[in-house]
Amino acid sequence: MKQELFTVKENTPVAKDVYKIILAGNTDEIKAPGQFVNISLDGFYLRRPISVCDCEEGKLTLIYKAVGRGTEYMTSLENGARLNILTGLGNGYDMTKSGDCPVLIGGGVGVPPLYLLAKKLIEQGKKPSAVLGFNSACDVFYEEEFKTLGVKTAVVTADGSYGAKGFVTDILNDFDYSFFYACGPEPMFRAIAKTAKTPGQYSFEERMGCGFGACMGCSCKTLTGNKRICKEGPVMESGEIIWKD
Amino acid sequence: MERLKVNLCGTELDNPVIPASGTFGFGYEFAELYDINILGTFSFKGTTKEPRFGNPTPRIAECTSGMINAVGLQNPGVDKVISEELPKLKAVFHKKVMANVSGFSVEDYAYTCEKLDREEQIGWFEVNVSCPNVHGGGMSFGTDPDSAAKVTKAVRSVTSKPVIIKLSPNVTDIISIAKACEAAGADGISLINTLLGMRIDLKTKRPVIANKTGGFSGPAILPVALRMVYQAASAVKIPVVGMGGVSCAEDVIEMMLAGATAVQIGAANLVNPFACKEIIENLPRVMDKYGINNIKDIIGGAVNG
């Protein structure tokens, strides 16, 4: 973990209530796709944890949804604004487990961390495919970006207004895959757990106090012991999760 | 630096700055960021007789100038604290640490303190009779003078180390409880623990926190903390450790003027992991600004003046 100052370079909508923010600053501490950063915002006591969508040297891309007052405030940040950010938080996805053709399963604002994962897997010579699920056509983002990387990408929407109608698990097994990486809402995870043909990893979300393991605000029980979602997570193995009802 | 030194129950601290229990774990997360040996000491994660997972999540809610937590004393239990956490801590922290202890019966407190008493790394006990997030223990001992005195006596009898009782602000008369602890043999008191609070989610129309209520901390509670530290320090002769919303060097000085011998920093560590380091570095400059030569000279300045 490092605390760094970043400068806003771009902050634009990519779907309904969903924004892409590009930040310039030191990204050295971000070591793995699936890690997150924790952003301090003027007038808000707690930081806002956001997963890393893309990261090149000195350039950090995040995609966030305006769901509450903090993230709504974020949409008003203008180019040149400075942000105090804790970077390199959490464990990230383990790419050594991917096999040759992993599938990336994203739901809504769970899609962004899978983009950096896809990029890194391709760099390693792997052939990832992606199944991206959204509620409706107005919520869809990043389909083109995945396709531009060369990822075979399928989009589904719950109301059928874009792509096939249904959920990611309706088409998951149309793909031939060696491992899965998932990020999205927990009901989607539970459906994946019943459908997937291989082991995989899920990235979890929880309300956090500090985001770096000090407060025990985001603890969860797993088959391999108690874990802090911010520190030993957010990525967990499919075989260690205790599903809540 | 000589001018920052204070004496807490017979042991000299290099400075009065102490990260508060539950906001600093067992120190390692912060030791990755800075040398935590610059601290006066720190109060480690509240430890109980048995391991505890704590409350269901969500455990955290944001407030204006503060936060609510309902962690519920998650900790690995006293045996693992001794066998795993203390040896790891020894590698990164070379000063005496403050052992924060909690329980669900008088016997629990005594059991845990007796086990920890053998550990030479521990310099003080901070006995938490004020956790607002557990049922059938915690705060119920700290809201009644007789119960607080019973816990104090039980712990006092099993250790030769200084015993500091951590008090709850969720009481009508802090003075009677502070006096009861002093009379029962406490070497010091610390306050305030968090204020009982709640937030409600407008979308779900239910409390944000799974436990419904939690402990409110952060800069918003500083005035309440100052008032209660002032009241307690006016009523007892033993040292008072002040805490509640302290976020900067100016707040530390204010808390000491209210009667605190040392000052704990809690929520500030969670939003700014460098908070304690910055406070220690800023203290001399702020002391200069207000004509304070030696920090121990201002303890209780607003009480006695």
Boltz contact constraints between the chains, C-beta under 6 A:
constraints:
  - contact:
      token1: [A, 45]
      token2: [B, 62]
      max_distance: 6.0
  - contact:
      token1: [A, 45]
      token2: [B, 65]
      max_distance: 6.0
  - contact:
      token1: [A, 45]
      token2: [B, 66]
      max_distance: 6.0
  - contact:
      token1: [A, 45]
      token2: [B, 67]
      max_distance: 6.0
  - contact:
      token1: [A, 45]
      token2: [B, 218]
      max_distance: 6.0
  - contact:
      token1: [A, 46]
      token2: [B, 62]
      max_distance: 6.0
  - contact:
      token1: [A, 46]
      token2: [B, 67]
      max_distance: 6.0
  - contact:
      token1: [A, 206]
      token2: [B, 57]
      max_distance: 6.0
  - contact:
      token1: [A, 207]
      token2: [B, 58]
      max_distance: 6.0
  - contact:
      token1: [A, 207]
      token2: [B, 60]
      max_distance: 6.0
  - contact:
      token1: [A, 209]
      token2: [B, 60]
      max_distance: 6.0
  - contact:
      token1: [A, 209]
      token2: [B, 270]
      max_distance: 6.0
  - contact:
      token1: [A, 210]
      token2: [B, 270]
      max_distance: 6.0
  - contact:
      token1: [A, 212]
      token2: [B, 29]
      max_distance: 6.0
  - contact:
      token1: [A, 213]
      token2: [B, 29]
      max_distance: 6.0
  - contact:
      token1: [A, 214]
      token2: [B, 25]
      max_distance: 6.0
  - contact:
      token1: [A, 214]
      token2: [B, 29]
      max_distance: 6.0
  - contact:
      token1: [A, 215]
      token2: [B, 270]
      max_distance: 6.0
  - contact:
      token1: [A, 216]
      token2: [B, 71]
      max_distance: 6.0
  - contact:
      token1: [A, 216]
      token2: [B, 74]
      max_distance: 6.0
  - contact:
      token1: [A, 217]
      token2: [B, 59]
      max_distance: 6.0
  - contact:
      token1: [A, 217]
      token2: [B, 60]
      max_distance: 6.0
  - contact:
      token1: [A, 219]
      token2: [B, 74]
      max_distance: 6.0
  - contact:
      token1: [A, 226]
      token2: [B, 53]
      max_distance: 6.0
